Amino acid sequence: MRWMRLAGCLLLVAGCQTSTMGALPPVVVQLFDEGDPSGRIEIKAERSGAILEARVEIPIESLPGSIIKAANQEMPNGTITGALLEIIDGKRAYGVQKRFDERDFKLVFSPQGVLLMKETQLRTEEAPKAVILAAQAAVGGGLVSSFKKVQRGTDLYYHVKLRRGGASYKVVMGVDGNVLRMVREAKAEIEIPLPA
């Protein structure tokens, strides 16, 4: 069974149906095929159904050597704990998850080894209180389950994940405390026929 996390909409693709609700982009089907069969696929979508980003877990040994080298140069400390194949801005990228000093990091690289994004898990005491309060207000309360600082190029922002009433929310916050994007994350099942 393959699970995917969705932001904003639910997509189910059934392999034996004759009628469809629309088309899942071929690049997502390709990611599905390349991902670890026991891993997870995540899709970030707009309310219109437009897919913005997609990623799948892949075995660490599937990472190109140049990406592992780039990750270890960017962050010499820590242990690689996971790997991702991603589509960001319509282009392939590799995610390297590392763990160091009891916190998680994610480094995203172009296939050429250029750092595109870095996520750093922050401890509760490191998170700006005003940002947490603004995120809680945006979704009507909830307990913070994770807080990450994200640097993408020169842009810096926060991902605040909250749990409320059994649901999981992510609020993307500017460093000034303004809400940039709010999503509800959901587990979903995706079924795609295996290649012939």
Summary of the structure (lengths in Angstrom):
residues: 196
radius of gyration: 17.4
end to end distance: 18.7
largest distance: 53.6
contacts: 543
relative contact order: 0.16
helix: 18%
strand: 47%
